[in-house]
Amino acid sequence: MRVEIPVDLLKGRQGDENAELILKLIAFFREARHEWEISPRDVDAVHSFLERHLPVLAQSYLLLAQKASMAQAWAPHEGTAGVVRVAGETLTEDIRDLERPAVLVVENAIYDWQMIEALARLLGCEDVIDAKAGSRLGVYNGGGKDGATAHAVDQAAQFSRTKRVALVIDSDSFHPTDRTGNHEKAEAAAREGVSAHVLSFREMENYIPNRVLARQPKKTVGMSSMAKRLESLKTFSPEQRAHFDMKHGFKGKPQKGADQKGRHSKKAGTTYVIPPRHGDLYDEVAEQDLITLQEGFGTDLPGLFLQEVMRGGISERDLDGLGPGAKQELRSMFETIRGVI
């Protein structure tokens, strides 16, 4: 996180009283746990403070302050949004908040993190991976949307002033215009200080590129027609692909008396069901493609995605097939996560 130390906290009696805590805060910057938000005009005050309270390391820490101030001077102006400005009366709480690891809550800590790590490597967001590896970010399993939002709120309550908790959940949307209960859950969590991101696509798996789907193990049980499924999937528009059930497809049997929008081919064993919440999204899709996609691509896609990324066979360019705006949304998700680290 970007942290600013008001120059008044470094001077006179305040500097003397808060010296131990200020030095602990500066140590966070030295360890690269947080970024020092400091103006070049405040470097002299830092120098005086260090000479008074830490003469042995004053020169080393002064260089750190100078480097941070020059980085701020040359960086594009980002304003004060997202900057933690510590205060004398809350300094102990501020230190405690910044000392704790940031928290990322997802629905499934295994599959969702595999997705996030794969996407981070493709989009140049490896700093998020490094934060987890360095124990500066903890990833927690919510066990579904309700559990994830509740856990995120509980975690946020553990922080005093700076709520360093991010929540990433599926939208579960069946149509591009869908506003689901997950959006309401995320907004409720945000009111408690959680930084929430609801995916625009239906689920995490909808962000997996076609090139990954083409590399599924050929001997997987029930996956013999994978190539045909992929060809049918390629006929979808970006909006249709974004809201398709990638794991399970259009399979399912209409419940008796339920309002189902189902179409059936004349051949036995080729029944498929389109949930009514999809509206007219798939009306123009050829029936044969819908029949082929009555089965999805399985539940182990995140692991395969990460595996292929680590092998170097997938690049950022493969994400272009997800449609316009997809990469921008994913970058926005990473900014949400970065914002609490």
C-alpha positions as a printed Julia matrix, in Angstrom:
341×3 Matrix{Float64}:
   0.0     0.0     0.0
   1.07    3.62   -0.5
   1.69    5.16    2.92
   2.3     8.8     3.8
   3.92    9.95    7.05
   2.88   13.55    7.8
   6.03   15.6     8.3
   4.72   16.96   11.63
   5.03   13.46   13.1
   8.79   13.61   12.53
   9.47   16.9    14.29
  10.0    17.94   17.88
   8.11   16.26   20.66
   5.85   14.27   18.33
   8.89   12.83   16.6
  10.4    11.82   19.93
   7.2    10.25   21.25
   6.47    8.32   18.07
  10.04    7.43   17.12
   9.76    3.69   17.74
   6.57    3.36   15.69
   7.81    5.63   12.89
  11.0     3.6    12.57
   8.93    0.42   12.42
   6.87    1.97    9.63
   9.99    2.99    7.7
  11.24   -0.58    8.05
   8.14   -1.68    6.11
   9.33    0.49    3.23
  12.85   -0.93    3.42
  11.41   -4.46    3.28
   9.24   -3.44    0.28
   6.09   -4.44    2.16
   4.6    -1.02    1.39
   5.46    2.04   -0.71
   6.57    5.32    0.86
   4.49    8.26   -0.33
   6.84   11.19    0.31
   7.39   14.57   -1.32
  10.96   15.69   -2.15
  10.41   18.74    0.08
   9.96   16.45    3.12
  13.24   14.56    2.76
  15.17   17.01    4.96
  12.71   16.47    7.81
  13.19   12.72    7.46
  16.97   13.21    7.51
  16.81   15.2    10.75
  14.53   12.62   12.35
  16.85    9.76   11.41
  19.99   11.56   12.59
  18.29   12.09   15.93
  16.81    8.64   16.46
  18.77    6.2    14.31
  22.19    7.68   13.55
  23.78    4.35   12.67
  21.33    3.67    9.83
  20.45    7.27    9.04
  22.3     7.37    5.71
  20.79    4.1     4.51
  17.25    5.15    5.38
  17.82    8.63    3.95
  18.68    7.07    0.58
  15.43    5.12    0.81
  13.49    8.34    1.41
  15.25   10.12   -1.45
  14.54    7.27   -3.84
  10.86    7.19   -2.84
  10.5    10.95   -3.19
  12.06   10.98   -6.65
   9.8     8.11   -7.73
   6.8    10.15   -6.62
   8.07   13.29   -8.34
   8.46   11.54  -11.7
   5.46    9.22  -11.53
   2.13   10.18  -13.14
   0.05   12.13  -10.65
  -2.22    9.63   -8.9
  -3.62   11.96   -6.27
  -4.2    10.84   -2.69
  -6.71    8.09   -3.51
  -5.52    4.83   -2.04
  -2.86    6.5     0.12
  -2.83    5.61    3.81
  -2.03    8.8     5.75
  -1.02    7.79    9.24
  -1.86   10.02   12.18
  -0.31   10.48   15.59
  -3.44    9.52   17.51
  -3.96    6.32   15.49
  -0.35    5.43   14.77
  -0.41    2.2    16.78
  -3.53    1.0    14.96
  -2.1     2.08   11.61
   1.07    0.09   12.22
  -0.95   -2.96   13.23
  -3.07   -2.76   10.06
  -0.02   -2.4     7.83
   1.91   -5.13    9.62
  -0.74   -7.79    9.02
  -0.91   -9.61    5.68
  -3.56   -8.39    3.29
  -6.49  -10.74    2.72
  -7.98  -12.03   -0.53
 -11.21  -13.99   -0.15
 -12.45  -16.14   -3.04
 -15.08  -18.83   -3.39
 -12.6   -21.68   -3.84
  -9.06  -21.03   -2.68
  -7.57  -23.77   -4.87
  -9.31  -23.3    -8.22
  -9.77  -19.54   -8.0
  -6.16  -18.93   -7.03
  -4.99  -21.14   -9.92
  -7.03  -18.89  -12.22
  -5.72  -15.7   -10.64
  -2.11  -16.88  -10.78
  -2.43  -17.92  -14.43
  -4.0   -14.59  -15.39
  -1.43  -12.66  -13.34
   1.42  -14.31  -15.24
  -0.21  -13.47  -18.57
  -0.98   -9.85  -17.68
   2.3    -8.93  -16.01
   0.83   -8.88  -12.5
   3.4   -11.18  -10.91
   3.7    -8.79   -7.96
   0.4   -10.24   -6.69
   1.89  -13.75   -6.87
   5.03  -12.51   -5.09
   2.9   -10.99   -2.33
   1.27  -14.35   -1.64
   4.61  -16.18   -1.79
   6.09  -13.63    0.61
   3.2   -13.97    3.09
   2.11  -10.38    2.47
  -1.17  -11.66    1.02
  -3.26  -14.49    2.39
  -5.81  -16.25    0.18
  -8.86  -17.6     1.98
 -11.5   -20.1     0.93
 -15.05  -18.79    1.27
 -16.82  -22.0     0.31
 -19.19  -20.29   -2.11
 -20.57  -16.78   -2.55
 -22.37  -16.49    0.79
 -19.43  -17.87    2.73
 -16.93  -15.71    0.85
 -18.76  -12.45    1.45
 -19.38  -13.26    5.11
 -15.75  -14.23    5.63
 -14.54  -11.06    3.89
 -16.65   -8.92    6.22
 -15.34  -10.84    9.24
 -11.76  -10.31    8.07
 -12.34   -6.6     7.46
 -13.51   -6.24   11.06
 -10.06   -7.4    12.21
  -8.5    -4.23   10.78
  -8.81   -0.97   12.69
  -8.63    1.83   10.11
  -7.32    0.43    6.84
  -9.46   -2.52    5.75
  -6.97   -4.53    3.72
  -9.43   -7.15    2.45
 -10.32   -7.9    -1.18
 -13.19  -10.09   -2.34
 -13.4   -11.66   -5.81
 -16.53  -13.65   -6.7
 -18.32  -14.91   -9.8
 -21.29  -12.96  -11.08
 -23.25  -16.13  -11.95
 -24.86  -14.03  -14.67
 -26.76  -15.75  -17.48
 -26.98  -12.69  -19.7
 -24.82   -9.58  -20.29
 -27.53   -7.42  -18.71
 -27.91   -9.61  -15.62
 -27.59   -8.06  -12.19
 -27.45  -10.94   -9.74
 -27.6   -11.4    -6.01
 -23.81  -11.62   -6.05
 -23.62   -7.94   -6.96
 -25.78   -7.14   -3.94
 -23.61   -9.31   -1.7
 -20.48   -7.53   -2.92
 -22.04   -4.11   -2.34
 -23.01   -5.11    1.2
 -19.43   -6.24    1.84
 -18.1    -2.98    0.38
 -20.17   -1.02    2.9
 -18.17   -2.83    5.59
 -14.88   -1.72    4.03
 -14.18   -4.71    1.76
 -12.72   -4.01   -1.69
 -14.97   -6.18   -3.86
 -14.79   -7.24   -7.5
 -17.63   -9.15   -9.15
 -16.59  -10.8   -12.39
 -18.38   -9.57  -15.51
 -18.39  -13.08  -16.97
 -20.47  -15.85  -15.45
 -17.62  -17.65  -13.69
 -13.84  -17.69  -13.45
 -13.65  -20.51  -15.99
 -15.19  -18.3   -18.69
 -11.88  -16.4   -18.86
  -9.94  -19.5   -19.96
  -8.78  -19.12  -23.6
  -9.74  -21.62  -26.29
  -6.1   -22.65  -26.72
  -6.2   -24.12  -23.2
  -9.4   -26.04  -23.92
  -7.74  -27.56  -26.98
  -5.05  -29.09  -24.77
  -7.23  -31.14  -22.47
  -5.95  -34.7   -21.88
  -7.28  -36.87  -24.67
  -7.94  -39.86  -22.39
 -10.07  -38.05  -19.84
 -13.25  -40.02  -19.19
 -16.19  -38.57  -21.1
 -14.02  -36.12  -23.05
 -13.73  -37.97  -26.36
 -15.78  -35.33  -28.18
 -13.77  -32.4   -26.76
 -12.58  -31.21  -30.17
 -16.15  -31.05  -31.46
 -17.24  -29.14  -28.38
 -14.48  -26.64  -28.87
 -15.44  -26.1   -32.5
 -19.04  -25.47  -31.43
 -17.88  -23.1   -28.7
 -15.94  -21.11  -31.29
 -19.22  -20.32  -33.06
 -20.37  -18.34  -30.0
 -20.14  -14.58  -29.85
 -18.01  -13.19  -26.97
 -21.22  -12.46  -25.02
 -22.53  -16.0   -25.51
 -19.21  -17.52  -24.49
 -18.98  -15.27  -21.42
 -22.24  -16.62  -19.97
 -22.01  -20.28  -21.0
 -21.62  -22.92  -18.29
 -18.06  -23.91  -19.19
 -17.94  -26.77  -16.7
 -21.27  -28.49  -17.31
 -22.66  -27.16  -20.6
 -26.33  -27.32  -21.53
 -26.96  -30.69  -19.97
 -29.76  -31.18  -17.54
 -33.27  -32.54  -17.54
 -36.21  -30.14  -17.23
 -37.86  -30.52  -13.84
 -41.51  -31.48  -14.01
 -43.62  -28.35  -13.99
 -40.59  -26.05  -14.06
 -40.35  -23.14  -16.45
 -37.58  -24.39  -18.7
 -36.62  -23.13  -22.11
 -35.6   -26.42  -23.65
 -35.22  -27.56  -27.21
 -34.85  -31.16  -28.25
 -33.39  -32.66  -31.38
 -35.19  -35.5   -33.11
 -32.41  -37.91  -32.25
 -32.61  -39.95  -29.08
 -30.1   -39.1   -26.41
 -29.42  -35.58  -27.62
 -31.63  -33.59  -25.29
 -30.24  -30.29  -24.06
 -31.67  -27.57  -21.86
 -31.18  -23.82  -22.04
 -32.09  -22.21  -18.69
 -34.74  -19.49  -19.15
 -32.49  -16.92  -17.48
 -30.39  -16.89  -20.67
 -33.3   -15.19  -22.42
 -32.68  -14.93  -26.16
 -28.9   -15.12  -25.84
 -28.58  -18.44  -27.71
 -31.56  -18.16  -30.05
 -29.38  -17.72  -33.13
 -27.01  -20.6   -32.34
 -27.32  -23.64  -34.6
 -29.1   -26.49  -32.88
 -26.3   -28.94  -33.66
 -23.86  -26.74  -31.74
 -26.22  -26.63  -28.76
 -26.51  -30.42  -28.89
 -22.72  -30.77  -29.0
 -22.41  -28.43  -26.01
 -24.89  -30.3   -23.83
 -21.68  -31.35  -22.07
 -19.16  -28.8   -20.83
 -15.39  -28.94  -20.48
 -15.09  -30.37  -16.97
 -14.22  -29.02  -13.54
 -10.41  -29.14  -13.66
  -9.9   -26.27  -16.09
  -8.11  -23.84  -13.7
  -5.3   -26.31  -13.03
  -4.9   -27.01  -16.73
  -4.86  -23.27  -17.45
  -2.06  -22.62  -14.94
  -0.13  -25.65  -16.18
  -0.22  -24.42  -19.78
   0.77  -20.89  -18.77
   3.73  -22.23  -16.78
   4.81  -24.26  -19.81
   4.85  -21.11  -21.9
   2.28  -22.29  -24.41
  -0.25  -19.53  -23.6
   0.31  -15.79  -24.0
  -1.57  -12.59  -23.25
  -2.65  -12.51  -26.9
  -4.78  -15.61  -26.3
  -6.99  -13.53  -24.01
  -8.01  -11.35  -26.97
 -10.45  -14.05  -28.01
 -12.5   -13.37  -24.88
 -13.82  -10.22  -26.48
 -13.33   -6.46  -26.09
 -13.01   -5.24  -22.54
 -12.11   -8.61  -21.01
  -8.44   -7.82  -20.4
  -9.31   -4.37  -19.09
 -11.71   -5.93  -16.6
  -9.11   -8.45  -15.46
  -6.58   -5.66  -14.95
  -9.21   -3.87  -12.88
  -9.54   -7.0   -10.74
  -5.79   -7.0   -10.14
  -5.87   -3.31   -9.21
  -8.51   -4.16   -6.6
  -6.24   -6.86   -5.16
  -3.15   -4.64   -5.34
  -5.06   -1.9    -3.55
  -5.09   -3.88   -0.3
  -1.55   -5.27   -0.48
